[in-house]
Structures are given as structure tokens and as C-alpha cells.
Amino acid sequence: MTSSRNDDAILDAAKQCVLAVGIRRTTLAEVARRAGVSRPTVYRRWADVRTLSADLLTRELVGLLPEGVGDGSLDHGLDGIVRTASAMRQHPLFIKILETDPELLITYVFDRLGTSQQRVLDVLGVAIRGGQATGSVRSGDPDEIAAMVLLLVQSAVLSARIVSDSLPPERLDAQLRTVLDNYLRPEE
């Protein structure tokens, strides 16, 4: 197997382990066993379960991002953002982490951007620039606007469970779309 095929097999095995027992109870030895590779193969690439889990989460979340930026229209962009946020909330790995190991996300909420968050900012920045070029997105620094959109969406994804009684998922999506539309649409 090539290195990237090994990495994919290891990440797939890590996903199986995390879904079965959570991150804290996942071991690199079990991941290696499930991947059909030696423990040194895993340890050469990942020093511990935390770094392996971070790469797994990045792979899974970046895989949910829409490809390309569409036609530059605000409506198309909003559809993509809301669809991605909804997919993140429903992703089995993300659900498992929120249920069993939510403290592992604290760093990415309070201290620093993770790889997947940076990728989201990159995608948003490109989409906002495209929307500004077509006139469907308000003027302003696209990187600042992208950062604010990330904060809004991240909150809607991470905190959705605490308001689920009064704001069920389908209504949350509609409300998120309204908030983002009002924030991004140019004034008339």
C-alpha cells in the first residue's frame, strides 16, 4: 500500500473506533489492528490518538464542504453554507464527539483555528469575493466577513442541541439562512 492509501485506511479505522467507543477509549493499537497495518506504521504518522483524531475530523468536515463556489449568487452561497452546517450537525462522527468527548473541541472554539476551520475560511473568502464581484454580497473586507460567517455557523452547529426544543433542525436551518442573508445581502 502507498502512504496515502495507508493514511486513508488508518483514518477509516480510526473513524470506526471513534464511532464505536469515542476518542478517549480509542487506542492507536486498535486503529492499527482495524487498518491491517503495524503499530509502528501508525506511530510514524501520528504520535497519539488526539492528533489522529484531529486529522480524521478535518478529513470528514472538509469532505462536507461544497466543491467550487457556484455562480457567485448569494442565494447559491447561502444554500451551500446552510446545507454544509446541517450536514455537519448530522455527521455521525461529529455527533459522537459532541456526545462523548466535547472537551476535545474546546481548543477550536476558544484558542485557535483548526485546519478544517481554516479551510472553511478559505472557501468562504473565495465565495464572498465572487459574490462581491457579482454584486450579490455586500461590500467590506471579505476575510472579516468570512470570519464572522464562520463564527455564526460554528455556533449554530456546536450549540444546536441546547435549543433543539424551541428550534428544531429544519427551523434552525431556516433561521440560520435568514441571519446570514441579512448579514451578507447588500443594502438596497
ChimeraX commands (.cxc) that place a marker at each C-alpha (Angstrom):
marker #1 position 0.00,0.00,0.00 radius 0.5
marker #1 position 1.13,3.55,-0.67 radius 0.5
marker #1 position 1.42,6.05,2.13 radius 0.5
marker #1 position -1.80,7.90,1.24 radius 0.5
marker #1 position -3.67,4.58,0.95 radius 0.5
marker #1 position -2.24,3.64,4.36 radius 0.5
marker #1 position -3.35,7.01,5.72 radius 0.5
marker #1 position -6.86,6.53,4.34 radius 0.5
marker #1 position -7.07,3.01,5.77 radius 0.5
marker #1 position -5.81,4.24,9.14 radius 0.5
marker #1 position -8.24,7.18,9.16 radius 0.5
marker #1 position -11.10,4.84,8.18 radius 0.5
marker #1 position -10.13,2.51,11.03 radius 0.5
marker #1 position -9.90,5.44,13.44 radius 0.5
marker #1 position -13.38,6.52,12.40 radius 0.5
marker #1 position -14.71,3.02,13.13 radius 0.5
marker #1 position -13.05,3.05,16.56 radius 0.5
marker #1 position -14.26,6.52,17.48 radius 0.5
marker #1 position -17.81,5.71,16.41 radius 0.5
marker #1 position -17.68,2.52,18.47 radius 0.5
marker #1 position -16.11,3.79,21.71 radius 0.5
marker #1 position -15.35,7.53,21.45 radius 0.5
marker #1 position -12.00,9.23,21.16 radius 0.5
marker #1 position -10.83,8.76,24.75 radius 0.5
marker #1 position -11.26,4.99,24.57 radius 0.5
marker #1 position -9.72,4.65,21.10 radius 0.5
marker #1 position -6.14,3.39,21.03 radius 0.5
marker #1 position -3.56,3.57,18.27 radius 0.5
marker #1 position -3.02,-0.17,18.66 radius 0.5
marker #1 position -6.70,-0.86,17.95 radius 0.5
marker #1 position -6.65,1.53,15.00 radius 0.5
marker #1 position -3.61,-0.29,13.57 radius 0.5
marker #1 position -5.32,-3.65,14.04 radius 0.5
marker #1 position -8.50,-2.48,12.30 radius 0.5
marker #1 position -6.49,-0.88,9.48 radius 0.5
marker #1 position -4.43,-4.04,8.96 radius 0.5
marker #1 position -1.14,-2.20,9.43 radius 0.5
marker #1 position 1.59,-2.42,12.04 radius 0.5
marker #1 position 1.58,-0.19,15.09 radius 0.5
marker #1 position 4.86,1.47,14.01 radius 0.5
marker #1 position 3.16,2.45,10.74 radius 0.5
marker #1 position 0.54,4.34,12.71 radius 0.5
marker #1 position 3.00,5.78,15.23 radius 0.5
marker #1 position 5.29,7.11,12.47 radius 0.5
marker #1 position 2.44,9.28,11.20 radius 0.5
marker #1 position 0.53,10.10,14.41 radius 0.5
marker #1 position 2.08,10.46,17.85 radius 0.5
marker #1 position -1.20,9.93,19.69 radius 0.5
marker #1 position -4.93,9.47,19.30 radius 0.5
marker #1 position -5.53,13.20,19.67 radius 0.5
marker #1 position -3.51,14.10,16.55 radius 0.5
marker #1 position -5.00,11.19,14.63 radius 0.5
marker #1 position -8.49,12.29,15.66 radius 0.5
marker #1 position -7.77,15.87,14.60 radius 0.5
marker #1 position -6.75,14.67,11.14 radius 0.5
marker #1 position -9.81,12.43,10.97 radius 0.5
marker #1 position -12.16,15.23,11.93 radius 0.5
marker #1 position -10.51,17.52,9.37 radius 0.5
marker #1 position -10.90,14.92,6.63 radius 0.5
marker #1 position -14.55,14.35,7.47 radius 0.5
marker #1 position -15.52,18.01,7.85 radius 0.5
marker #1 position -13.58,19.25,4.81 radius 0.5
marker #1 position -15.27,16.46,2.85 radius 0.5
marker #1 position -18.61,18.14,3.60 radius 0.5
marker #1 position -17.59,21.45,2.04 radius 0.5
marker #1 position -19.11,22.19,-1.35 radius 0.5
marker #1 position -16.77,21.98,-4.31 radius 0.5
marker #1 position -16.30,25.25,-6.11 radius 0.5
marker #1 position -18.08,28.48,-5.29 radius 0.5
marker #1 position -21.00,28.18,-7.63 radius 0.5
marker #1 position -22.31,31.06,-9.69 radius 0.5
marker #1 position -21.40,33.86,-7.27 radius 0.5
marker #1 position -25.03,34.45,-6.30 radius 0.5
marker #1 position -25.86,34.99,-2.66 radius 0.5
marker #1 position -28.74,32.51,-2.77 radius 0.5
marker #1 position -26.49,29.75,-4.08 radius 0.5
marker #1 position -23.87,30.56,-1.44 radius 0.5
marker #1 position -26.43,30.55,1.36 radius 0.5
marker #1 position -27.77,27.20,0.19 radius 0.5
marker #1 position -24.24,25.77,0.36 radius 0.5
marker #1 position -23.49,27.20,3.80 radius 0.5
marker #1 position -26.76,26.03,5.36 radius 0.5
marker #1 position -26.54,22.61,3.70 radius 0.5
marker #1 position -22.97,22.18,4.99 radius 0.5
marker #1 position -23.90,23.28,8.52 radius 0.5
marker #1 position -26.80,20.83,8.53 radius 0.5
marker #1 position -24.58,18.01,7.26 radius 0.5
marker #1 position -22.05,18.76,10.00 radius 0.5
marker #1 position -24.72,18.61,12.70 radius 0.5
marker #1 position -25.89,15.25,11.34 radius 0.5
marker #1 position -22.46,13.71,10.74 radius 0.5
marker #1 position -22.10,10.56,12.89 radius 0.5
marker #1 position -18.50,11.33,13.88 radius 0.5
marker #1 position -19.32,14.87,14.93 radius 0.5
marker #1 position -22.35,13.66,16.89 radius 0.5
marker #1 position -20.24,11.03,18.67 radius 0.5
marker #1 position -17.62,13.61,19.63 radius 0.5
marker #1 position -20.26,16.00,20.95 radius 0.5
marker #1 position -21.86,13.19,22.94 radius 0.5
marker #1 position -18.73,11.59,24.39 radius 0.5
marker #1 position -15.74,13.94,24.09 radius 0.5
marker #1 position -16.93,17.54,23.57 radius 0.5
marker #1 position -14.00,18.97,25.51 radius 0.5
marker #1 position -11.76,17.97,22.60 radius 0.5
marker #1 position -13.36,20.78,20.58 radius 0.5
marker #1 position -12.63,23.49,23.17 radius 0.5
marker #1 position -9.29,24.43,21.63 radius 0.5
marker #1 position -11.01,25.10,18.31 radius 0.5
marker #1 position -13.73,27.20,19.90 radius 0.5
marker #1 position -11.66,29.35,22.26 radius 0.5
marker #1 position -7.96,29.19,21.42 radius 0.5
marker #1 position -7.08,28.72,17.77 radius 0.5
marker #1 position -8.33,27.80,14.34 radius 0.5
marker #1 position -8.04,24.20,13.29 radius 0.5
marker #1 position -7.19,23.00,9.79 radius 0.5
marker #1 position -10.84,22.45,8.87 radius 0.5
marker #1 position -11.83,25.90,10.15 radius 0.5
marker #1 position -9.05,27.47,8.08 radius 0.5
marker #1 position -10.29,25.57,5.03 radius 0.5
marker #1 position -13.83,26.85,5.71 radius 0.5
marker #1 position -12.47,30.41,5.91 radius 0.5
marker #1 position -10.68,29.91,2.59 radius 0.5
marker #1 position -13.84,28.62,0.89 radius 0.5
marker #1 position -15.95,31.40,2.38 radius 0.5
marker #1 position -13.43,34.05,1.37 radius 0.5
marker #1 position -13.47,32.90,-2.25 radius 0.5
marker #1 position -17.28,32.73,-2.27 radius 0.5
marker #1 position -17.63,36.18,-0.70 radius 0.5
marker #1 position -15.22,37.71,-3.20 radius 0.5
marker #1 position -17.21,36.07,-6.00 radius 0.5
marker #1 position -20.47,37.40,-4.55 radius 0.5
marker #1 position -19.00,40.87,-4.19 radius 0.5
marker #1 position -17.86,40.75,-7.81 radius 0.5
marker #1 position -21.42,39.95,-8.96 radius 0.5
marker #1 position -22.94,42.48,-6.55 radius 0.5
marker #1 position -24.90,39.88,-4.58 radius 0.5
marker #1 position -22.80,40.20,-1.41 radius 0.5
marker #1 position -22.33,43.46,0.47 radius 0.5
marker #1 position -19.06,45.33,0.33 radius 0.5
marker #1 position -16.49,45.02,3.08 radius 0.5
marker #1 position -13.32,43.13,3.83 radius 0.5
marker #1 position -14.06,39.59,2.57 radius 0.5
marker #1 position -11.77,38.00,5.16 radius 0.5
marker #1 position -13.53,39.78,8.03 radius 0.5
marker #1 position -16.93,38.85,6.62 radius 0.5
marker #1 position -15.79,35.22,6.21 radius 0.5
marker #1 position -14.59,35.14,9.83 radius 0.5
marker #1 position -17.95,36.43,11.06 radius 0.5
marker #1 position -19.84,33.87,8.96 radius 0.5
marker #1 position -17.62,31.13,10.40 radius 0.5
marker #1 position -18.45,32.27,13.94 radius 0.5
marker #1 position -22.18,32.36,13.21 radius 0.5
marker #1 position -22.24,28.96,11.54 radius 0.5
marker #1 position -19.94,27.36,14.11 radius 0.5
marker #1 position -22.27,28.50,16.88 radius 0.5
marker #1 position -25.28,27.11,15.02 radius 0.5
marker #1 position -23.51,23.78,14.60 radius 0.5
marker #1 position -21.97,23.38,18.05 radius 0.5
marker #1 position -24.85,24.75,20.11 radius 0.5
marker #1 position -27.82,23.42,18.16 radius 0.5
marker #1 position -28.63,20.75,20.75 radius 0.5
marker #1 position -29.18,23.25,23.56 radius 0.5
marker #1 position -32.00,24.98,21.67 radius 0.5
marker #1 position -33.43,21.95,19.87 radius 0.5
marker #1 position -36.72,22.05,21.83 radius 0.5
marker #1 position -37.54,25.56,20.66 radius 0.5
marker #1 position -35.58,25.47,17.40 radius 0.5
marker #1 position -35.68,22.05,15.71 radius 0.5
marker #1 position -33.11,21.34,12.99 radius 0.5
marker #1 position -35.24,22.31,9.98 radius 0.5
marker #1 position -36.20,25.61,11.63 radius 0.5
marker #1 position -32.61,26.19,12.73 radius 0.5
marker #1 position -31.55,25.90,9.09 radius 0.5
marker #1 position -34.19,28.44,8.05 radius 0.5
marker #1 position -33.21,30.84,10.84 radius 0.5
marker #1 position -29.50,30.48,10.04 radius 0.5
marker #1 position -30.25,31.25,6.40 radius 0.5
marker #1 position -32.21,34.36,7.42 radius 0.5
marker #1 position -29.40,35.61,9.67 radius 0.5
marker #1 position -26.76,35.04,7.00 radius 0.5
marker #1 position -28.93,36.55,4.27 radius 0.5
marker #1 position -29.44,39.72,6.33 radius 0.5
marker #1 position -25.74,39.91,7.14 radius 0.5
marker #1 position -24.45,39.28,3.61 radius 0.5
marker #1 position -27.02,40.90,1.32 radius 0.5
marker #1 position -26.14,44.40,0.08 radius 0.5
marker #1 position -28.34,47.22,1.31 radius 0.5
marker #1 position -30.86,48.36,-1.25 radius 0.5
marker link #1:1,2 radius 0.2
marker link #1:2,3 radius 0.2
marker link #1:3,4 radius 0.2
marker link #1:4,5 radius 0.2
marker link #1:5,6 radius 0.2
marker link #1:6,7 radius 0.2
marker link #1:7,8 radius 0.2
marker link #1:8,9 radius 0.2
marker link #1:9,10 radius 0.2
marker link #1:10,11 radius 0.2
marker link #1:11,12 radius 0.2
marker link #1:12,13 radius 0.2
marker link #1:13,14 radius 0.2
marker link #1:14,15 radius 0.2
marker link #1:15,16 radius 0.2
marker link #1:16,17 radius 0.2
marker link #1:17,18 radius 0.2
marker link #1:18,19 radius 0.2
marker link #1:19,20 radius 0.2
marker link #1:20,21 radius 0.2
marker link #1:21,22 radius 0.2
marker link #1:22,23 radius 0.2
marker link #1:23,24 radius 0.2
marker link #1:24,25 radius 0.2
marker link #1:25,26 radius 0.2
marker link #1:26,27 radius 0.2
marker link #1:27,28 radius 0.2
marker link #1:28,29 radius 0.2
marker link #1:29,30 radius 0.2
marker link #1:30,31 radius 0.2
marker link #1:31,32 radius 0.2
marker link #1:32,33 radius 0.2
marker link #1:33,34 radius 0.2
marker link #1:34,35 radius 0.2
marker link #1:35,36 radius 0.2
marker link #1:36,37 radius 0.2
marker link #1:37,38 radius 0.2
marker link #1:38,39 radius 0.2
marker link #1:39,40 radius 0.2
marker link #1:40,41 radius 0.2
marker link #1:41,42 radius 0.2
marker link #1:42,43 radius 0.2
marker link #1:43,44 radius 0.2
marker link #1:44,45 radius 0.2
marker link #1:45,46 radius 0.2
marker link #1:46,47 radius 0.2
marker link #1:47,48 radius 0.2
marker link #1:48,49 radius 0.2
marker link #1:49,50 radius 0.2
marker link #1:50,51 radius 0.2
marker link #1:51,52 radius 0.2
marker link #1:52,53 radius 0.2
marker link #1:53,54 radius 0.2
marker link #1:54,55 radius 0.2
marker link #1:55,56 radius 0.2
marker link #1:56,57 radius 0.2
marker link #1:57,58 radius 0.2
marker link #1:58,59 radius 0.2
marker link #1:59,60 radius 0.2
marker link #1:60,61 radius 0.2
marker link #1:61,62 radius 0.2
marker link #1:62,63 radius 0.2
marker link #1:63,64 radius 0.2
marker link #1:64,65 radius 0.2
marker link #1:65,66 radius 0.2
marker link #1:66,67 radius 0.2
marker link #1:67,68 radius 0.2
marker link #1:68,69 radius 0.2
marker link #1:69,70 radius 0.2
marker link #1:70,71 radius 0.2
marker link #1:71,72 radius 0.2
marker link #1:72,73 radius 0.2
marker link #1:73,74 radius 0.2
marker link #1:74,75 radius 0.2
marker link #1:75,76 radius 0.2
marker link #1:76,77 radius 0.2
marker link #1:77,78 radius 0.2
marker link #1:78,79 radius 0.2
marker link #1:79,80 radius 0.2
marker link #1:80,81 radius 0.2
marker link #1:81,82 radius 0.2
marker link #1:82,83 radius 0.2
marker link #1:83,84 radius 0.2
marker link #1:84,85 radius 0.2
marker link #1:85,86 radius 0.2
marker link #1:86,87 radius 0.2
marker link #1:87,88 radius 0.2
marker link #1:88,89 radius 0.2
marker link #1:89,90 radius 0.2
marker link #1:90,91 radius 0.2
marker link #1:91,92 radius 0.2
marker link #1:92,93 radius 0.2
marker link #1:93,94 radius 0.2
marker link #1:94,95 radius 0.2
marker link #1:95,96 radius 0.2
marker link #1:96,97 radius 0.2
marker link #1:97,98 radius 0.2
marker link #1:98,99 radius 0.2
marker link #1:99,100 radius 0.2
marker link #1:100,101 radius 0.2
marker link #1:101,102 radius 0.2
marker link #1:102,103 radius 0.2
marker link #1:103,104 radius 0.2
marker link #1:104,105 radius 0.2
marker link #1:105,106 radius 0.2
marker link #1:106,107 radius 0.2
marker link #1:107,108 radius 0.2
marker link #1:108,109 radius 0.2
marker link #1:109,110 radius 0.2
marker link #1:110,111 radius 0.2
marker link #1:111,112 radius 0.2
marker link #1:112,113 radius 0.2
marker link #1:113,114 radius 0.2
marker link #1:114,115 radius 0.2
marker link #1:115,116 radius 0.2
marker link #1:116,117 radius 0.2
marker link #1:117,118 radius 0.2
marker link #1:118,119 radius 0.2
marker link #1:119,120 radius 0.2
marker link #1:120,121 radius 0.2
marker link #1:121,122 radius 0.2
marker link #1:122,123 radius 0.2
marker link #1:123,124 radius 0.2
marker link #1:124,125 radius 0.2
marker link #1:125,126 radius 0.2
marker link #1:126,127 radius 0.2
marker link #1:127,128 radius 0.2
marker link #1:128,129 radius 0.2
marker link #1:129,130 radius 0.2
marker link #1:130,131 radius 0.2
marker link #1:131,132 radius 0.2
marker link #1:132,133 radius 0.2
marker link #1:133,134 radius 0.2
marker link #1:134,135 radius 0.2
marker link #1:135,136 radius 0.2
marker link #1:136,137 radius 0.2
marker link #1:137,138 radius 0.2
marker link #1:138,139 radius 0.2
marker link #1:139,140 radius 0.2
marker link #1:140,141 radius 0.2
marker link #1:141,142 radius 0.2
marker link #1:142,143 radius 0.2
marker link #1:143,144 radius 0.2
marker link #1:144,145 radius 0.2
marker link #1:145,146 radius 0.2
marker link #1:146,147 radius 0.2
marker link #1:147,148 radius 0.2
marker link #1:148,149 radius 0.2
marker link #1:149,150 radius 0.2
marker link #1:150,151 radius 0.2
marker link #1:151,152 radius 0.2
marker link #1:152,153 radius 0.2
marker link #1:153,154 radius 0.2
marker link #1:154,155 radius 0.2
marker link #1:155,156 radius 0.2
marker link #1:156,157 radius 0.2
marker link #1:157,158 radius 0.2
marker link #1:158,159 radius 0.2
marker link #1:159,160 radius 0.2
marker link #1:160,161 radius 0.2
marker link #1:161,162 radius 0.2
marker link #1:162,163 radius 0.2
marker link #1:163,164 radius 0.2
marker link #1:164,165 radius 0.2
marker link #1:165,166 radius 0.2
marker link #1:166,167 radius 0.2
marker link #1:167,168 radius 0.2
marker link #1:168,169 radius 0.2
marker link #1:169,170 radius 0.2
marker link #1:170,171 radius 0.2
marker link #1:171,172 radius 0.2
marker link #1:172,173 radius 0.2
marker link #1:173,174 radius 0.2
marker link #1:174,175 radius 0.2
marker link #1:175,176 radius 0.2
marker link #1:176,177 radius 0.2
marker link #1:177,178 radius 0.2
marker link #1:178,179 radius 0.2
marker link #1:179,180 radius 0.2
marker link #1:180,181 radius 0.2
marker link #1:181,182 radius 0.2
marker link #1:182,183 radius 0.2
marker link #1:183,184 radius 0.2
marker link #1:184,185 radius 0.2
marker link #1:185,186 radius 0.2
marker link #1:186,187 radius 0.2
marker link #1:187,188 radius 0.2
view
